[in-house]
Amino acid sequence: MTIRLRTLLGDHPCTAALKNGSLKSDLVAFDFAEYSPTNKGFKPMVRDGAFDVSEMAIVTYLMARSFGKPMVLLPNVVLARFQHAHALYNAKLGTLRPADLNGKRVGIRSFTTTTGAWLRGILANDYGVDLNSINWVTFEDAHVAEFKDTTKRAPPGKEIIQMLLDGELDAVLGEKADRPGLKPLFPDAASEEKSWFAKHGALPINHMVVVSETLSRTQPEAVREVFRLLQESAALAPAGSPRFSLKEMRRSLEMIIGYTAQQGLIPYACAVDELFDDLTRTLR
């Protein structure tokens, strides 16, 4: 009998073969939920267990795990990218460099976004920025309801890029915009990314895949099949799409765990193996 799975997966090169139906299974079938953008489905998964299989921002998963949410990580990466290009400042107010951010007003969609956590980690650990000195301005709650956000909330109706253009923010993280007067916080992002990779040996992971704890416990064969299908779909992606060895995945996870703990989003830096259960830890 085919096991039908409520599933949230975005449209990525590595998921295309699953999403378009060209890759099928006799064991499992996916009932895809449609959220645009995909991250709008993360809150229902974290708060209500809305899916059996779900794409998930890695920082959201780390936070959800710290509050005992019944989800288990699969070793499948669906979105990874360098982060340096996703930070802007208003050049009309003067030149701003990463090391100049102490004491500044910095906007971010939510303090708990994965891109934000990566960028704050880079700023703190590679540029000596004191994250506690920054006046953080946010626009959305965390996906994890139990997290206590102490940042300043932007006034209702305000938009992050417009606040930057109006001089109400000095910089923003997690954004790209081609607007007059806005410049990248990292002036040569491509060069910065190469240097960062040479130093740290990691490609930052944004999204992986989780399954419900119930599915992992009661239908292990279905979980193994989901993993296999995700692996096969990724192998069919065009050349140049991010592909992670187990060692590369672990290195990136070690870094984001450290950054997330450093920033107070989780209570301690757990070991990578703690992110998986007895089943998913064996998947290769």
C-alpha positions in Angstrom: 0.0 0.0 0.0 1.3 3.5 -0.9 1.9 5.8 2.0 0.6 9.3 1.3 2.6 12.1 2.9 1.6 15.6 3.5 4.6 17.5 2.2 6.0 21.0 2.0 8.9 21.3 -0.5 9.9 24.4 -2.4 10.8 24.6 -6.1 14.5 24.0 -6.2 16.8 22.4 -8.7 17.3 19.5 -6.3 13.6 19.0 -5.8 12.4 19.4 -9.4 12.2 15.7 -10.2 10.0 15.1 -7.2 7.8 18.1 -7.7 7.2 17.5 -11.4 6.4 13.9 -10.9 9.1 12.5 -13.1 10.6 10.7 -10.0 8.1 8.3 -8.4 7.9 5.6 -5.8 5.7 2.6 -5.2 6.1 3.0 -1.4 5.3 6.7 -0.8 3.4 9.5 -2.6 3.6 13.2 -1.8 0.6 15.5 -1.4 2.4 18.8 -1.9 1.1 21.9 -0.1 1.6 25.2 -1.9 3.0 28.1 0.0 4.6 31.1 -1.6 7.2 31.7 -0.5 7.9 28.3 0.9 9.0 29.7 4.3 5.4 30.7 5.0 4.8 27.0 5.6 7.5 26.7 8.3 5.3 28.2 11.0 2.4 25.7 10.5 4.9 22.9 10.6 6.6 24.0 13.8 3.5 25.1 15.6 0.9 22.6 14.4 2.8 19.7 12.9 1.0 20.4 9.6 3.2 18.1 7.4 4.7 14.6 7.5 7.7 15.9 5.4 8.7 19.5 5.3 11.5 21.7 4.0 12.8 23.6 7.0 15.1 26.5 7.7 18.0 25.1 9.7 17.9 27.8 12.4 14.1 27.3 12.8 14.8 23.6 13.2 17.5 24.2 15.8 15.2 26.4 17.8 12.2 24.1 17.4 14.3 21.2 18.7 15.4 23.2 21.7 11.7 23.5 22.6 11.0 19.8 22.1 9.0 20.1 18.9 8.3 16.6 17.5 10.4 16.8 14.3 13.5 14.9 13.1 16.1 16.1 10.7 17.0 14.3 7.5 20.5 14.7 6.0 19.1 16.3 2.9 20.1 19.9 2.0 17.7 21.7 -0.4 19.0 25.2 -0.2 22.5 26.5 0.5 24.3 29.7 -0.5 26.9 32.2 0.5 25.3 35.0 2.5 27.5 38.1 2.1 25.4 39.6 -0.8 22.3 39.7 1.4 23.2 42.9 3.3 22.7 46.5 2.3 23.3 50.0 3.6 22.2 53.5 2.5 25.2 55.1 0.9 23.5 58.6 1.0 24.2 58.6 4.7 27.9 57.9 4.1 30.1 54.8 3.6 29.4 51.9 5.9 31.6 48.9 6.3 30.8 45.7 8.2 33.2 46.7 11.1 31.3 50.0 11.4 28.0 48.5 12.6 28.6 48.8 16.3 25.8 50.9 17.8 23.9 51.2 14.5 20.3 50.6 13.6 20.0 47.4 11.7 16.8 46.0 10.2 16.0 42.3 9.6 12.7 40.6 8.7 12.8 38.4 11.8 15.7 38.1 14.3 15.5 34.3 13.9 16.0 34.0 10.1 18.7 31.6 9.0 20.3 34.2 6.7 20.3 36.6 9.6 22.0 34.1 11.9 24.7 33.4 9.3 25.3 37.1 8.7 25.5 38.0 12.4 27.9 35.1 12.9 30.1 36.4 10.1 30.0 39.9 11.4 30.8 38.9 15.0 33.4 36.3 14.3 35.1 37.7 11.2 34.7 41.4 11.6 34.6 41.9 15.4 31.2 43.4 15.5 29.5 43.6 19.0 26.1 42.2 18.2 24.7 43.4 21.5 25.6 47.0 20.7 23.3 47.0 17.6 19.8 48.4 17.7 17.9 45.6 16.0 14.6 46.4 14.3 12.4 43.5 13.2 9.2 43.0 11.3 8.0 39.5 12.0 7.7 37.0 14.9 9.8 33.9 15.1 8.3 30.7 13.6 8.8 29.1 17.1 6.1 30.7 19.3 8.0 30.0 22.5 11.0 32.1 21.6 11.0 35.5 23.4 12.1 38.1 21.0 13.5 41.2 22.7 14.3 43.2 19.6 12.5 46.5 18.7 9.5 45.9 16.4 9.2 48.3 13.4 6.0 50.5 13.5 3.0 48.9 11.8 2.9 49.4 8.0 6.6 50.1 7.7 8.7 48.2 5.1 12.3 47.3 5.6 13.8 48.7 2.4 11.8 51.9 2.6 13.0 52.4 6.2 16.5 52.0 4.9 15.9 54.5 2.1 14.3 57.0 4.5 17.3 56.9 6.8 15.4 55.2 9.6 17.8 52.2 9.4 21.6 52.3 8.8 21.7 48.8 7.3 19.6 45.7 6.7 20.4 42.0 6.7 18.8 39.3 4.6 17.8 41.6 1.8 18.9 42.3 -1.8 17.5 45.3 -3.7 18.5 47.2 -6.8 17.6 50.7 -5.6 19.4 54.0 -6.1 21.5 54.9 -3.1 21.6 51.3 -1.7 25.0 49.5 -1.7 26.1 46.1 -0.5 27.5 46.1 3.1 30.3 43.8 1.8 31.6 45.9 -1.1 33.0 42.9 -3.1 30.7 40.1 -1.9 32.1 37.5 -4.4 35.6 38.1 -3.1 34.5 38.1 0.5 32.7 34.8 -0.1 35.8 33.2 -1.6 37.9 34.3 1.3 35.3 33.2 3.9 35.1 29.7 2.2 38.9 29.5 2.2 39.0 30.3 5.9 36.1 28.2 7.1 35.6 25.4 4.5 31.8 25.5 4.6 29.0 26.5 2.3 26.2 28.0 4.5 23.1 25.7 4.7 19.8 27.5 4.6 17.2 24.8 4.3 17.1 21.1 5.0 14.2 18.6 5.3 12.5 17.3 8.4 10.0 14.6 9.0 7.5 14.3 11.9 8.7 12.3 14.9 5.6 10.1 14.5 6.5 9.2 10.9 10.1 8.3 11.9 9.0 6.2 14.8 6.1 4.3 13.1 7.0 4.2 9.4 10.8 4.0 9.2 10.6 2.4 5.7 8.8 5.5 4.5 11.4 7.8 5.9 14.2 5.8 4.3 12.3 6.1 1.0 11.9 9.9 1.4 15.6 10.2 2.0 16.4 8.1 -1.1 14.1 10.0 -3.3 15.5 13.4 -2.2 19.0 12.1 -2.9 18.0 10.8 -6.3 16.2 14.1 -7.1 19.3 16.1 -6.1 21.5 13.9 -8.3 19.3 14.8 -11.3 19.7 18.6 -10.7 21.7 20.6 -13.2 25.4 20.8 -12.8 26.4 23.6 -10.5 23.6 23.0 -8.0 25.0 22.6 -4.4 25.8 19.1 -3.5 27.0 18.2 0.0 29.1 15.3 1.1 28.4 14.1 4.7 31.6 15.8 5.8 30.6 19.1 4.2 27.1 19.0 5.6 28.5 18.4 9.1 31.0 21.3 8.9 28.2 23.7 7.8 25.9 22.4 10.6 28.7 22.8 13.2 29.1 26.4 12.2 25.4 27.4 12.3 24.9 25.5 15.6 27.8 27.6 17.0 26.5 30.8 15.6 22.9 30.1 16.8 24.0 29.3 20.3 26.3 32.4 20.4 23.4 34.6 19.5 21.1 33.2 22.2 18.7 31.5 19.8 19.3 28.1 21.4 20.5 27.4 24.9 23.7 25.5 24.0 25.8 24.3 21.1 24.7 20.7 20.6 26.6 18.1 18.7 25.6 17.5 15.0 24.5 13.9 15.8 22.0 15.2 18.3 20.0 16.8 15.4 19.1 13.3 14.1 17.3 10.3 15.7 18.4 6.7 15.7 17.0 6.2 12.2 17.9 9.4 10.4 21.4 9.3 11.8 22.1 6.1 9.8 20.9 7.4 6.4 23.7 7.8 3.9 
